[in-house]
Amino acid sequence: MTAATEQAPDRSIEISLAVKAMVGLARDTERTDHVFTIISALTGNSFERTYQAFIKTSHGQKLLRERPSLAAVLTDMARLEAMPEGSLGRAYADFMKEGGLTADGLMAAQDARIDPHATFDLDPDRRYVADRLRDQHDLWHVLTGYGCDNSGEIANLWFSVGQFGNPGMAFIAFFGTVGGKLDPSLGWARYCARAFERGKKAARLVSEPVEDLLELPIDEARRRLGIDPPSVAHPSGIRRGDRRDGQLGALAA
């Protein structure tokens, strides 16, 4: 099967919709659908650039030919929980269980967004890449060590911006950074900058066969994907905390 290589139509930037969704997100930081709305409103042509880069890689071409379902792999919790202690797959299962998260919940949040580009139907190849990008979100949390609290979500967003430069994600991440715990040393801002650089330095994860790495020790999976271990990326430690507690970006004791 040959991937669609023709450029997709340009997508406009919808500032007013993004601001409206940002206000809603500030009122309720648990509303993941607002996050997806902001990303859709501001994404512009960033996804198309990601797609064009994807189809130029050998791994990406193989994924499009074989069409493995990452969602199916990541929802098979029995298999993941049976993987060795310390493996990427086992760590992912533990992360999802501890956070009360499900891959289906991420899909539902995406479906609930307001998408100003809903009329821009994606062809099967682009839909596959878009779904793969969505399905990797929580796996990136595990690979980076960033938690599912507000601090972890902001750091994971900066990592994602480093991966593919989506303006919508950068918009959310920026306001998360400036809204963090007051720190005269700019520790939170520096932390976010390191998360961005970490994502930029790593392999482009959307086109990597991450499902083949799940049984590996997590440190080995990180090494193969070019992701600096948490102790290297953030020698002072992973920051934890939520906005509602006034602890967004706080350095753990």
Secondary structure as UniProt FT lines:
FT   HELIX           15..27
FT   TURN            29..30
FT   HELIX           32..42
FT   TURN            44..45
FT   HELIX           46..54
FT   TURN            55..56
FT   HELIX           58..66
FT   HELIX           70..74
FT   HELIX           77..81
FT   TURN            85..86
FT   HELIX           88..99
FT   HELIX           103..111
FT   TURN            116..119
FT   HELIX           124..135
FT   HELIX           137..144
FT   HELIX           150..164
FT   HELIX           167..178
FT   TURN            184..185
FT   HELIX           187..201
FT   HELIX           205..207
FT   HELIX           210..213
FT   TURN            214..215
FT   HELIX           218..225
FT   HELIX           230..233
FT   TURN            235..236
FT   HELIX           243..245
FT   TURN            248..249
//
